[in-house]
Amino acid sequence: MAKIAPSLLSADFTKLAEEVRKLEKAGADIIHLDVMDGHFVPNLTFGPPIIKQIRQLTSLPLDVHLMVNNPENYLVKLAEIGVEYVSFHQEVAPHIHRQLYVLKEAGVKAGIALNPATPVETIFPILEDLDFVLLMSVNPGFGGQSFLPLVYRKIEKLRKMNTEIEIEVDGGVNNENAPKLIGKGCNILVSGSYILGNLDYKIQIESLRI
C-alpha cells in the first residue's frame, strides 16, 4: 500500500499545530514539507526553525523537499532536527554524491527530486546511492497546479531501472490519478490542496489508498 504524505504547503499557517494534529489523526503516513528559497522557485515558504517546531508536534516521519539553489546549506540542520526524508533537486546540485553521503551518514533517507522536463535517465549513475526519487508532476513552486500525465511514463522507466527504490510523486495528486500512479509503481503520494482543501482530511486520505 502506498504511503500518503499530505503537503503542508496547503495548510492554514495561522493554525499550523492544529493542522498537523488533524492530519496525524486522519491517518497520514508522512508529513511533506516544501522548503522554497525564492530563487530556485519564485516563492518563499519556511526553513529549519519552523520544521523544528513541526518536529515537536508529531511523531510522523517528516519529508522535506528542498526547492533551493544551495541544498548543502540545509542538510546537517535537517538531520539534527530529526527529519526522516530529504530530497533536493538534481538540476541545481553539482556535487550530488557528496550531499547524499551527508544525509546517509546522518541516518536520513536521501532522495533526488526531478522537475517534469528532466528525464529519469539523468540519475542513472547515482541510482544505487538513492533511497527514493521524488518525481514532480507539476512545475515546482506553487500549490494547486494541474497534474502532468507525463509522470506515468517516468515512473515506468524508473521502476524498470530499479525495482526496490521508493518512488514519490508530488503535484496534482487526487483520487482519479492515484490508482494509476500506484499501479505504475509509485510508493509515496504527496497531496496538498486535494486533502487540505476539504473539511474531512480522513475521507480525502482514504480515497487515495487502493
Buried (B, 14 or more C-beta within 10 A) or exposed (E): EBBBBBBBBBBEEEEBEEBBEBBBEBBBBBBBBBBBBEEBBEBEBBBBEBBBBBBEBBEBBBBBBBBBBEBBEBBBBBBEBBBBBBBBBBBBBEEBEEBBBBBBEBEBBBBBBBBBEBEBEEBEEBBEBBBBBBBBBBEBBEBEBEBBEEBBEBBEBBBEBBEEBBBBBBBBBBBEBBEBBBEBBBBBBBBBBBBBEEEEBBEBBEBBBE
